[in-house]
Amino acid sequence: MVALSSSVQAPIMMTMGDYFGTLAVVRSYGKHNQPTLLADPNTATLTHRSRYLSKALQSPPVENFEAFFTWLMDYGQQHPGAFLYPSSDDMTWLIARYREQLGKYYKLYSPGVETIYALLNKPQLHAVAHKLQIPVPSTIAPTSVEALKTLAHDLTYPVLIKPRTQIGMLRRQKGQVCETPEKLLEIYPDYQQKFYYHPLLVEFDPEVNWPMVQSFHASAGQNTYSVAGFVDESQEIFLTRASAKVLQFPIRVGVGLCFESRPMNPTVLEYLKAICKEVGYYGVFEAEFIVDGDELLLMDFNPRFYVQMAFELARQLPLDQLVLAYANNDIEYGKSIQEQNKNWDHTVVYRFCNQWRLWLILTTQAMAGRFSWVERRKWLTWAKQAGCDPVYVADDPSPRRADIRAVAQSWLKHPRSTFRTFFADL
């Protein structure tokens, strides 16, 4: 892989040390001898255990927008020049919201807040998709219970109640599946009261705490098509890799466990180019599509570092190096990677999973009778052929030990909730 044409010695500041995407890019930057900083209130995260982390900084939590922004500004004034890039929706919005102020002390490669919110607020993203004639799941975004009552009986069931955005959520809520209009109208008012957002976000978007209602696609659990990549500010450099989520947990509405590479769908590629051009987005992204028969429905667009960063890095797409290069005005690096990328074979199959967590989940689910032992053996065989693990790498084994220890400690501290997590499909 082509190295950056100029030596980059300024540190890279990351957040969310337990996030797999953060761990992946800290390892990658470290292997390129580029110094990394980790700002996190917790001093014992997975990334703290990595041999590639240069320095840990104890900060307020990102979720506390005011305190974390103040901390960032204070640190930047004392140590100007670090490259700052987000690993979460909160951090993405915070950088965009205060881009002008942060840009005085940090190197950034992030667009403005209107662009970011158009991608991270689902109703706005769907409005962009409709304008560009990109298929999306059938969705309504009521702003009152009365508005929902007029629409509930016209929906196709089952439906899923879900937040408009993950930005600034003070209490994380899972999606709620409703099988009938009556169940939707019964659950929605109480569910809406559980959505608490940071006051700064409510001020920015007063309608944010009204959840949307979306058609539920059972296929999303094990048949989701994703495209990750990088686009530059000129929209001329557009580099991608595709994959499919083949197993998630919980099975019905959950987080991806196992992924496989897929050939690039040319129609999806044009969809994503159109979205980035329409809203003015540039940087790293990951977009997810529900596979619904022959149709691909846009589900999410993540404008930041994301969970499966290690998968793209293993497939020779240096997303971390690309944003760093462009933040340092090295546009030739992107051109060199794009030229090299022409020889990439998108049909070769690569596999990605956290092998030890997969073993734990499959074993506990089989013991609970929610997964057959035959299926368990099939997936464990599949995992042996996976060449990419987000936590374990041979030259940096400590993060996996920390991951195992964190689960064990959770069993001891919160036995009931941990038991429900691993022995139930909630």
SULCORMO-V851432 format. One record per pair of residues at least 24 apart in sequence whose ideal C-beta (glycine too) atoms are under 7 Angstrom apart, sorted by sequence separation. I is the first residue (numbers start at 1). J is the second residue. D is the distance in whole Angstrom. If there is no record, write none. Layout:
I,J,D
I,J,D
//
This chain:
11,35,4
12,36,5
13,37,5
14,38,5
15,39,5
16,40,7
23,47,5
26,50,6
82,106,6
83,107,4
84,108,6
85,109,7
92,116,6
222,246,6
240,264,6
11,36,6
12,37,7
15,40,6
17,42,6
22,47,5
27,52,5
69,94,6
80,105,5
159,184,6
171,196,5
222,247,6
358,383,5
8,34,6
11,37,5
13,39,6
26,52,5
62,88,6
76,102,7
81,107,7
161,187,7
170,196,4
222,248,7
275,301,7
18,45,4
23,50,6
26,53,5
63,90,6
93,120,7
161,188,6
170,197,6
221,248,5
271,298,7
17,45,3
18,46,5
62,90,5
73,101,7
77,105,6
92,120,7
153,181,5
169,197,6
170,198,6
268,296,6
316,344,7
355,383,5
17,46,6
62,91,5
65,94,6
69,98,6
76,105,3
152,181,4
168,197,5
184,213,7
240,269,6
17,47,4
72,102,7
76,106,6
161,191,5
168,198,4
221,251,5
353,383,5
17,48,6
89,120,5
221,252,6
265,296,7
355,386,7
62,94,7
73,105,7
152,184,5
163,195,6
168,200,7
152,185,6
168,201,4
353,386,5
167,201,6
351,385,6
352,386,6
355,389,6
238,273,6
284,319,5
315,350,6
351,386,4
354,389,6
149,185,6
314,350,7
351,387,6
352,388,4
353,389,7
354,390,5
148,185,7
225,262,7
350,387,6
351,388,7
354,391,5
355,392,7
350,388,7
177,216,5
284,323,6
148,188,6
225,265,7
283,323,6
123,164,6
227,268,6
235,276,6
311,352,4
122,164,5
235,277,5
11,54,7
121,164,6
122,165,7
145,188,7
165,208,6
121,165,5
145,189,5
164,208,6
308,352,6
356,400,7
37,82,6
120,165,5
227,272,6
231,276,5
15,62,5
120,167,6
164,211,7
163,211,5
164,212,5
356,404,6
162,211,6
233,282,4
259,308,6
161,211,5
162,212,6
231,281,7
232,282,6
231,282,5
161,213,6
162,214,6
259,311,6
159,213,5
160,214,5
230,284,6
231,285,7
261,315,7
159,214,6
368,423,4
370,425,5
159,215,6
160,216,4
229,285,6
367,423,7
368,424,7
159,216,6
228,285,7
155,213,7
158,216,4
228,286,4
364,422,4
156,215,6
364,423,5
226,286,6
227,287,5
226,287,7
361,422,6
226,288,5
360,422,7
143,207,5
224,288,6
225,289,5
22,87,5
224,289,7
21,87,5
224,290,6
225,291,6
143,210,5
224,291,7
19,87,5
142,210,6
223,291,4
243,311,6
13,82,5
12,82,7
13,83,7
220,290,5
10,81,5
11,82,5
12,83,5
13,84,5
16,87,5
141,212,4
219,290,6
225,296,6
241,312,5
10,82,6
15,87,6
16,88,5
140,212,7
219,291,6
10,83,6
14,87,6
15,88,7
139,212,6
140,213,5
217,290,5
219,292,6
314,387,7
93,167,5
241,315,5
314,388,4
139,214,5
217,292,6
15,91,5
89,165,7
138,214,7
177,253,7
241,317,5
89,166,5
90,167,6
137,214,5
138,215,4
311,388,5
89,167,5
90,168,6
137,215,5
175,253,5
228,306,7
239,317,6
310,388,6
174,253,6
137,217,6
310,390,5
264,346,5
308,390,7
263,346,5
121,205,7
228,312,5
263,347,5
261,349,6
123,212,6
230,319,5
260,349,6
261,350,4
122,212,6
260,351,5
230,322,5
259,352,4
232,326,6
259,353,7
258,353,4
257,353,6
10,107,7
237,334,4
237,335,7
239,337,6
239,338,6
258,358,7
237,338,5
257,358,6
232,334,5
239,341,6
242,346,7
257,361,7
249,361,5
258,382,7
247,379,7
65,198,6
65,200,5
134,271,5
132,274,5
132,275,7
132,278,6
128,275,6
128,278,6
128,279,6
137,290,6
119,279,6
135,295,6
137,297,5
118,279,5
135,296,7
136,297,6
119,281,6
135,297,5
136,298,5
137,299,7
135,298,7
115,279,5
134,298,5
115,280,5
115,281,6
111,280,6
129,298,5
111,281,6
111,282,6
110,283,6
252,425,7
109,283,6
251,425,5
250,425,5
125,301,6
250,426,6
119,301,5
119,303,5
116,303,6
92,303,6
92,304,5
109,323,5
88,304,7
87,304,6
109,326,5
86,304,4
87,305,4
109,327,4
86,305,7
108,327,7
85,305,7
107,327,4
107,328,7
85,323,6
83,324,6
83,327,5
25,305,6
22,305,7
21,305,4
25,309,6
21,306,5
24,309,4
28,313,5
21,307,5
24,310,4
20,307,5
21,309,4
24,313,6
32,321,7
20,310,7
29,320,6
28,320,5
25,320,4
12,324,7
1,316,6
8,324,6
1,318,6
4,321,6
8,328,6
4,325,6
6,328,7
6,330,6
5,330,6
4,330,6
5,332,6
5,333,6
4,333,6
2,336,5
2,337,6
2,340,6
52,396,6
46,391,7
51,396,5
50,396,6
50,398,7
49,398,4
50,399,6
49,399,5
46,399,4
49,402,4
46,402,5
46,403,6
24,390,6
27,393,7
23,390,7
27,396,6
20,390,4
20,391,7
23,399,6
//
